[in-house]
Amino acid sequence: MKLFEAIILAIIEGLTEFLPVSSTGHMIIASSLMGIAEDPFTKLFTVAIQFGAILSVVVLYFKRFFKSLDFYFKLFVAFIPAAILGWLLDDVIDELLGNVLVVGFTLLAGGVLLVFIDQLLVEKENANKEEVTYLRAFKIGLFQCIAMVPGVSRSAATIIGGLTQKLSRRNAAEFSFFLAVPTMFAATVYKMYKYYKTLAATGTSFSHDQIQLLLVGNVLAFVVAMLAIKSFITFLTKHGFRVFGYYRIAVGVIIIILIILGVDLKIN
């Protein structure tokens, strides 16, 4: 992986991680187009730079993370379903990560849902007063499991999960951001550990260039995610999901057409 490729992927991660458009799907597409998707380090990189993105949440909502222990317990309850399912289906998920066609179809299907979600889940007048209970947190955590399929979008799944629990768009989005912290931190640590074990088995370790790329990627993802989160909350509160739905449909259709035309986007 070259520096400019790392920069492109980090910008994509920062822009899309907290938007309902699937950051994983976009990075799979981008890395495939750049011809680096088969590289094991690329797969590690696309997960590891999520750490920079989640740091932006901690910084932006610093006070919320020190409000009470109850806050952490609810995040843990919401985190459990994805943690268990992710561990059990790790190999299956890795296999899905290697198929751009899956990303195309999930982007398309998710886009259609987002176009109509504002009508299906109309925001209630008293939604801002609703709190995240333990039961609601667990149900939102179940929605997060759907996002293990590349292209679904963890952000979209958890925000929609929050809306089904009668939370306002803002509250649902913010809880989605908070839930990203333990989820993505665990994914990053797990992938780093697996990659380190693979290197250790061959008697090697992270190279200086790889460490440099990871540092650059995380810093850039952090900065871009900070800007994206602020803009997204304002836009979502005023306009809802429809624009994101149309965008997903467009990208999904383009990917499917390219594959039908014989453009080699397949990773494995």
Secondary structure, DSSP 8 states (H G I E B T S, - for coil): --HHHHHHHHHHHHHHTTTTT-HHHHHHHHHHHTT-TT-HHHHHHHHHTHHHHHHHHHHHTGGGGGS-HHHHHHHHHHHHHHHHHHHHTHHHHHHHTT-HHHHHHHHHHHHHHHHHHHHHS---TTGGG----HHHHHHHHHHHHHTTSTTS-HHHHHHHHHHHTT--HHHHHHHHHHHHHHHHHHHHHHHHHHHHHHHHHTT----HHHHHHHHHHHHHHHHHHHHHHHHHHHHHHHH-SHHHHHHHHHHHHHHHHHHHTT------
